[in-house]
């Protein structure tokens, strides 16, 4: 495998480089990042903006795009400069062209979404087509006068054209806003945080607001204990999906544009949000459907305001989505228009027989959407819609799980599956809110750290422990849930070696084919983990809060 680099500066000038052939023992992504990091440290006139793998050509080449500020007449360690017209240079140009086409496709897809074609519009269009076809058939069979056909056709044509024209106008306005919309500073963060510290709703009066290095969380020790007790309750999923309102559709234009221009990944997945307040002690926990585009257009707007090119007088104040204008307090989940997607964070602890051990920590990549270049938990992300499928519990966690559907079936196969080795039949288990969070965390562990049952048998007997939750203020108060996973081993060094080997092999396998969310995996001794500078920005807010939650448990 050879690594090809395209360095592009703010003036659009490009420089191409190629590495020597790397063997399979190298972590390709780590090598690429280390080369760029070495350039930054050795040349103070260059500022690295972004490093991103934009393509793969079989097992021969990986192509990286690096955005820089400064002159690009430099030498690159362990790489040689190549000409744009060389074989490798042409490969880079081809991948750059495909990459830019993908960026435009994402904008176009978002533009069509902003058109918001409703079921009524589709029905009216179908009716227009039906009238046209019926009129043509009647005229052909001489059942109707040509004048009737012309009249019917005219009505159908006018109706169809008016619907299509209105939608195309919306699409054009969206694309213009993508190009010219500007994001202006909203209410200063300090002012909003001060308001939230001094003003709380009745449900959150016991919560504290605290800065964990790079972000603010609102949390409560009492609420954490209450949450752990109610997490085993069932949940229900609302049939209504959270949709963009007119204001947030306009925000989407600017957000999509800025993220794509900064070469951020746009993941338009189907997610799940929290629809009730856990502090209200609900008998059943309400879950809502949401999408990533809806989330970034609403939950991320608390500190931002938007102006639009197509409406000079338009001004949208993002903080109004999250803060009650009357009380100046953060809105309760039941009254919030936001998606409030379920954030999940799990830290893995490798424990030796003496009780001491090390934490598995990932270092985020430079092109991640959040927590750029920071240490994050072993698994961090969001619960998505597919995690509602109970079969995922067996896939990621344990074959011993028997879901309600399995227990209800009478087939011999399912009946046998519900029998223990000692002949005792296990009762079907209800799929609880805790199970949903657990599945989301284990899936993220497999996707980010490549740790799953098929390559790490010790995971089957690992101890899972819910720790609590908090509300992340920079995302409009979205809920983040936290857990600890303890894996015991008599030989931690051998276990670490297996985990690292599989991690490196998986990164090489997926490089250029899917987003690699982390640059590298590190193991941190528990003493160092708890003694790190509390204001150290190297830790993400989620990892810093996990350290706070675990401080008493690991007090030696």
C-alpha positions in Angstrom: 0.0 0.0 0.0 1.2 3.5 -0.9 -0.1 6.8 0.6 -0.7 9.6 -1.9 -1.2 13.2 -0.5 -2.7 16.3 -2.0 -1.9 19.4 -0.1 -4.2 22.3 -1.0 -3.7 25.8 0.5 -6.2 28.7 0.9 -5.3 30.0 -2.6 -6.1 26.7 -4.3 -2.5 25.8 -5.0 -1.9 22.1 -4.9 1.2 19.9 -4.1 1.3 16.1 -4.6 3.4 13.6 -2.7 3.7 9.8 -2.6 5.1 7.6 0.1 7.1 4.4 -0.3 5.3 1.1 -0.1 4.0 0.3 3.4 3.7 -3.3 4.7 0.6 -4.6 6.4 2.0 -4.1 9.9 1.7 -0.3 9.5 -1.4 1.5 10.5 -2.0 3.4 7.3 -4.1 6.1 8.8 -1.7 6.7 11.7 1.2 6.9 9.3 -0.6 9.6 7.2 -1.5 11.6 10.3 2.1 11.3 11.7 3.6 12.6 8.4 1.3 15.6 8.5 1.9 16.2 12.2 5.7 16.1 11.5 5.2 18.7 8.8 3.3 21.0 11.2 5.9 20.7 14.0 8.9 21.3 11.7 7.3 24.2 9.7 5.8 27.0 11.8 4.6 28.9 8.7 2.1 26.1 7.9 -1.2 25.6 9.6 -3.0 22.3 9.1 -6.7 22.7 8.7 -7.9 19.3 7.8 -6.6 15.8 7.0 -9.0 13.4 5.3 -8.8 10.1 3.4 -10.9 10.7 0.3 -10.4 7.4 -1.5 -8.9 4.0 -1.9 -7.7 2.2 -5.1 -7.8 -1.5 -4.2 -4.9 -2.5 -2.0 -2.5 -0.3 -3.9 -3.1 3.4 -3.0 -4.8 5.5 -0.3 -5.4 9.1 -1.2 -5.4 11.9 1.5 -6.5 15.5 1.1 -4.8 17.9 3.4 -6.0 21.5 3.6 -3.4 24.0 4.8 -2.8 27.7 5.3 0.6 28.9 4.0 3.0 28.2 1.3 3.1 24.7 -0.1 6.7 24.7 -1.3 7.9 22.3 1.3 9.4 18.8 1.6 7.5 15.9 3.3 9.2 13.4 5.5 9.2 9.8 4.1 7.5 11.0 0.9 8.6 12.3 -2.5 7.0 15.1 -4.5 5.3 13.9 -7.6 4.1 15.7 -10.7 0.4 16.3 -11.4 0.7 14.6 -14.8 2.4 11.5 -13.4 0.5 8.2 -13.0 0.1 8.8 -9.3 -0.8 12.5 -9.9 -3.6 11.5 -12.3 -5.0 9.1 -9.7 -5.1 11.9 -7.1 -6.9 14.2 -9.6 -9.4 11.6 -10.5 -10.2 11.0 -6.8 -10.4 14.7 -6.1 -12.9 15.1 -8.9 -15.1 12.3 -7.5 -14.8 13.7 -4.0 -16.0 17.2 -5.1 -18.9 15.6 -7.0 -19.9 13.8 -3.8 -19.9 17.1 -1.9 -22.2 18.7 -4.5 -24.4 15.6 -4.3 -24.8 16.1 -0.6 -25.8 19.7 -1.1 -28.3 18.8 -3.8 -29.8 16.0 -1.6 -30.3 18.5 1.3 -31.8 21.0 -1.2 -34.4 18.5 -2.3 -35.2 17.8 1.3 -35.7 21.5 2.0 -38.4 21.4 -0.7 -40.4 19.4 1.7 -42.6 17.6 -0.8 -45.7 16.4 1.2 -48.0 13.5 0.6 -50.7 16.0 -0.6 -48.3 17.3 -3.3 -47.6 13.8 -4.5 -51.3 12.9 -4.6 -52.1 16.1 -6.6 -49.4 15.3 -9.1 -50.7 11.7 -9.4 -54.3 13.0 -9.9 -53.1 15.4 -12.6 -51.4 12.6 -14.5 -54.4 10.4 -14.1 -56.7 13.2 -15.5 -54.4 13.6 -18.4 -54.2 9.9 -19.2 -58.0 9.4 -18.8 -58.7 12.4 -21.1 -56.4 11.0 -23.7 -58.0 7.5 -23.6 -61.5 9.0 -23.8 -60.6 11.1 -26.8 -59.0 8.1 -28.5 -62.1 6.0 -27.9 -64.2 8.9 -29.0 -66.0 9.1 -25.7 -65.3 12.8 -25.3 -65.1 15.9 -27.4 -61.5 17.1 -28.1 -62.4 20.4 -26.4 -63.1 18.4 -23.1 -59.7 16.8 -23.5 -57.9 20.1 -24.0 -59.7 21.6 -21.0 -58.8 18.6 -18.8 -55.3 18.6 -20.0 -55.0 22.3 -19.3 -56.2 22.0 -15.8 -53.9 19.0 -15.1 -50.9 20.9 -16.6 -51.5 24.0 -14.6 -51.9 22.1 -11.4 -48.8 20.0 -12.0 -46.7 22.9 -13.1 -47.7 25.1 -10.1 -46.7 22.3 -7.7 -43.4 21.7 -9.4 -42.6 25.4 -9.8 -43.2 26.1 -6.1 -40.9 23.2 -5.1 -38.2 24.2 -7.6 -38.3 27.8 -6.3 -37.8 26.4 -2.7 -34.8 24.4 -4.0 -33.3 27.3 -5.8 -33.6 29.5 -2.6 -32.0 26.7 -0.5 -29.0 26.5 -2.9 -28.6 30.3 -2.8 -28.7 30.2 1.0 -26.1 27.4 0.9 -23.9 29.7 -1.1 -24.5 33.0 0.5 -26.1 32.5 4.0 -24.0 33.8 6.8 -23.8 32.7 10.4 -23.4 35.6 12.8 -22.6 35.4 16.5 -25.6 34.8 18.7 -26.1 35.6 22.3 -22.6 35.2 23.9 -22.0 31.8 25.5 -21.2 33.4 28.8 -24.6 35.2 28.9 -26.5 32.0 28.1 -24.6 29.9 30.6 -25.2 32.5 33.3 -28.9 32.5 32.5 -29.0 28.7 32.7 -27.1 28.7 36.0 -29.6 31.1 37.6 -32.8 30.0 36.0 -33.9 26.3 36.1 -37.3 24.7 35.6 -38.9 22.8 38.5 -37.8 19.5 37.1 -34.2 20.6 37.0 -33.9 22.7 40.1 -31.3 20.4 41.7 -29.0 20.4 38.6 -25.6 22.1 38.5 -24.0 23.7 35.5 -20.3 23.0 35.1 -17.6 23.5 32.6 -15.7 20.3 31.8 -12.8 21.9 30.0 -14.3 22.4 26.6 -18.0 22.3 27.1 -20.8 22.8 29.7 -22.9 20.0 31.2 -26.0 20.3 33.4 -26.1 17.4 35.8 -27.2 16.2 39.2 -25.9 13.3 41.5 -29.5 12.8 42.7 -30.8 12.5 39.2 -28.1 10.0 38.3 -29.2 7.7 41.1 -32.8 8.1 40.1 -32.0 7.3 36.4 -30.1 4.1 37.3 -33.2 2.9 39.1 -35.6 3.6 36.3 -33.4 2.6 33.4 -34.8 -0.9 33.4 -38.3 0.4 32.7 -39.8 -0.2 29.2 -39.9 2.5 26.6 -42.3 3.4 23.8 -41.5 5.0 20.4 -43.6 8.0 19.3 -45.1 7.6 15.8 -44.5 11.3 15.0 -41.2 12.2 13.6 -39.4 15.4 14.5 -39.5 17.6 11.4 -37.7 20.8 10.4 -39.8 23.9 10.8 -39.4 26.8 8.3 -36.8 28.5 10.4 -34.7 25.4 10.8 -34.9 24.5 7.1 -33.2 27.8 6.5 -30.6 27.0 9.1 -29.9 23.7 7.4 -28.8 25.5 4.3 -26.0 27.4 6.1 -25.0 24.4 8.3 -24.8 22.0 5.4 -22.8 24.5 3.4 -20.3 25.3 6.1 -19.7 21.7 7.1 -19.1 20.6 3.5 -16.8 23.6 2.8 -14.8 22.6 5.9 -14.7 19.0 4.6 -16.7 17.7 7.5 -18.5 14.4 7.1 -22.3 14.7 6.7 -23.9 11.6 8.2 -27.7 11.8 7.5 -28.7 8.8 9.6 -31.9 8.0 11.4 -31.5 8.6 15.1 -33.6 8.4 18.3 -34.3 11.3 20.7 -35.6 11.5 24.2 -39.3 12.7 24.5 -39.8 12.8 28.3 -38.1 14.1 31.4 -36.4 11.4 33.4 -36.6 13.6 36.5 -40.4 13.3 36.3 -40.1 9.6 37.2 -42.1 8.3 34.1 -43.6 4.8 34.1 -42.6 4.5 30.5 -39.8 6.3 28.7 -40.8 8.1 25.5 -38.5 7.9 22.5 -38.8 10.0 19.3 -37.6 9.5 15.8 -35.2 12.1 14.4 -32.5 12.5 11.7 -29.0 13.9 11.7 -29.9 16.8 9.5 -32.7 17.8 11.9 -30.3 17.5 14.8 -27.6 19.8 13.4 -30.3 22.3 12.2 -31.8 22.6 15.6 -29.8 21.3 18.6 -26.6 22.9 17.5 -28.1 26.4 17.1 -28.1 27.5 20.7 -25.2 29.9 20.4 -25.8 30.9 16.8 -27.9 33.2 14.7 -28.6 33.0 10.9 -29.1 35.6 8.2 -30.1 34.7 4.6 -29.3 36.0 1.2 -32.8 35.4 -0.2 -34.4 37.3 2.7 -32.4 40.4 3.7 -34.7 41.1 6.7 -34.6 37.5 8.0 -32.9 36.9 11.3 -33.1 33.7 13.3 -32.1 33.5 16.9 -30.9 30.0 17.7 -31.1 30.2 21.5 -35.0 30.5 21.2 -35.1 26.8 20.3 -33.6 25.7 23.6 -34.4 28.4 26.1 -37.8 29.4 27.4 -37.9 33.2 26.6 -40.2 33.8 29.6 -38.2 32.0 32.3 -34.7 32.1 30.7 -34.4 28.4 31.7 -33.5 25.4 29.5 -36.7 23.9 28.2 -37.9 20.6 29.6 -37.8 17.6 27.2 -41.5 17.4 27.0 -41.7 21.0 25.9 -38.6 21.2 23.7 -38.9 21.3 19.9 -35.4 19.9 19.6 -34.5 16.4 18.6 -32.6 15.7 21.9 -30.9 12.7 20.4 -29.7 10.0 22.8 -25.9 10.4 23.2 -24.0 7.4 24.5 -20.6 7.2 26.0 -18.9 4.1 27.4 -15.4 3.8 28.9 -13.7 0.4 28.9 -11.5 -0.6 31.8 -9.1 -3.5 31.5 -8.7 -4.9 35.0 -5.9 -7.2 36.3 -6.3 -9.7 39.2 -4.9 -7.0 41.6 -7.9 -4.7 40.8 -5.8 -2.1 39.0 -5.7 -1.6 35.3 -5.9 0.7 32.3 -8.6 2.6 30.3 -9.1 2.3 26.6 -9.2 5.8 25.1 -9.6 6.9 21.5 -8.0 10.0 19.9 -10.4 11.6 17.5 -9.3 12.5 14.0 -8.8 16.0 12.7 -11.8 15.7 10.4 -14.3 14.6 13.0 -17.4 16.8 13.3 -16.9 17.1 17.1 -14.1 16.7 19.6 -11.4 17.3 17.0 -8.0 16.0 18.1 -9.3 15.2 21.6 -9.3 12.1 23.7 -12.8 10.5 23.9 -14.3 7.4 25.6 -13.8 3.9 24.1 -17.3 4.2 22.6 -19.1 7.5 22.0 -21.9 8.5 19.6 -25.7 8.3 19.3 -28.4 5.7 19.5 -29.8 5.1 16.0 -33.1 3.7 14.8 -31.7 0.2 14.0 -30.8 -0.2 17.7 -34.6 -0.7 18.3 -34.2 -4.2 16.8 -33.8 -6.6 19.8 -31.7 -9.0 17.7 -28.9 -6.5 18.0 -28.6 -7.4 21.7 -27.6 -10.9 20.6 -25.3 -9.6 17.9 -23.3 -7.2 20.0 -23.7 -8.4 23.6 -24.9 -11.9 24.5 -26.5 -15.0 22.9 -28.1 -15.6 26.3 -30.6 -12.8 25.7 -34.1 -14.1 24.9 -36.4 -11.3 23.7 -40.1 -11.2 24.2 -40.8 -12.2 20.5 -38.6 -15.3 20.9 -40.4 -16.4 24.1 -43.8 -15.8 22.5 -43.1 -18.2 19.6 -43.9 -21.9 19.9 -41.6 -23.2 17.1 -39.2 -25.9 18.2 -36.2 -23.8 17.2 -37.2 -20.9 19.3 -38.4 -23.1 22.1 -35.0 -24.8 22.2 -33.2 -21.5 22.1 -35.0 -20.5 25.3 -33.8 -23.5 27.3 -30.7 -23.2 29.6 -28.1 -25.9 29.7 -29.6 -27.3 32.9 -33.0 -27.7 31.2 -34.6 -24.6 32.8 -36.6 -22.4 30.5 -35.7 -18.8 30.6 -38.4 -16.2 30.8 -38.6 -13.7 27.9 -37.0 -10.4 28.8 -38.7 -7.1 28.0 -36.5 -4.8 25.9 -35.9 -1.9 28.3 -34.4 1.6 28.0 -31.2 0.3 29.6 -31.0 -2.4 26.9 -31.4 0.1 24.2 -28.6 2.3 25.5 -26.4 -0.7 26.1 -26.9 -1.9 22.5 -26.1 1.6 21.2 -22.9 1.7 23.3 -21.7 -1.7 22.3 -22.4 -0.9 18.6 -20.3 2.3 18.9 -17.6 0.2 20.6 -17.5 -2.1 17.6 -17.5 0.8 15.1 -15.0 3.0 16.8 -12.7 0.7 18.7 -13.4 -2.5 16.6 -14.0 -4.4 19.9 -16.8 -7.0 19.6 -17.5 -10.5 20.7 -16.2 -12.3 17.6 -12.7 -10.9 18.1 -12.6 -10.5 21.9 -14.3 -13.4 23.7 -13.7 -11.7 27.1 -16.5 -9.3 26.2 -19.1 -11.9 26.9 -18.4 -11.8 30.6 -17.6 -8.1 30.9 -19.3 -6.2 33.6 -21.6 -3.3 32.4 -22.5 -0.5 34.7 -24.7 2.6 34.0 -23.3 5.7 35.7 -25.7 8.5 34.9 -26.6 11.2 32.4 -26.3 14.9 31.8 -27.5 17.6 29.4 -25.0 19.0 27.0 -25.6 22.8 26.8 -23.8 23.4 23.5 -26.3 21.1 21.8 -29.4 22.7 23.3 -29.4 20.4 26.4 -29.3 17.1 24.5 -29.1 14.1 26.9 -25.8 12.2 27.1 -25.7 8.8 28.9 -22.6 7.3 30.5 -21.4 3.8 31.4 -18.4 1.8 32.4 -17.5 -1.6 31.0 -15.0 -3.7 33.0 -13.1 -6.5 31.3 -11.1 -8.7 33.6 -7.9 -10.5 32.4 -5.0 -12.4 34.0 -2.7 -11.0 31.4 -3.6 -7.4 30.5 -0.5 -7.0 28.3 -1.5 -9.9 26.1 -5.1 -8.6 25.9 -3.9 -5.1 24.9 -1.7 -6.6 22.2 -4.7 -8.5 20.7 -6.9 -5.4 20.8 -4.2 -3.2 19.2 -3.5 -5.8 16.4 -7.2 -6.0 15.5 -7.6 -2.2 15.7 -4.7 -1.6 13.3 -5.9 -4.3 10.9 -9.5 -3.0 10.9 -8.3 0.6 10.3 -6.3 -0.6 7.3 -9.2 -2.6 6.0 -11.7 0.3 6.2 -9.4 3.2 5.3 -10.8 5.0 2.2 -14.0 3.1 2.3 -15.7 4.6 5.4 -15.1 7.3 7.9 -12.4 6.4 10.4 -13.6 8.2 13.5 -10.3 8.0 15.5 -6.7 8.4 14.6 -5.4 5.9 17.2 -6.2 4.0 20.3 -4.3 4.6 23.5 -4.2 2.8 26.9 -4.1 5.1 29.9 -3.2 3.9 33.4 -5.9 4.7 35.9 -3.6 6.8 38.1 -2.7 9.0 35.1 -6.3 9.2 34.0 -7.5 10.6 37.3 -4.4 12.8 37.9 -4.5 14.6 34.5 -5.0 18.4 34.7 -8.7 18.9 35.2 -8.7 21.8 32.7 -6.7 19.9 30.1 -8.5 20.5 26.8 -7.0 17.2 25.5 -10.0 15.4 27.1 -13.4 15.8 25.5 -16.2 17.1 27.8 -17.7 13.5 27.8 -14.5 11.9 28.9 -13.9 14.6 31.6 -17.4 14.0 32.9 -16.8 10.3 33.0 -13.7 10.9 35.1 -15.9 12.9 37.5 -18.5 10.1 37.7 -15.8 7.5 38.4 -13.6 9.4 40.8 -15.2 7.9 44.0 -15.3 4.4 42.5 -11.6 4.4 41.8 -10.4 6.2 44.9 -7.5 4.1 46.2 
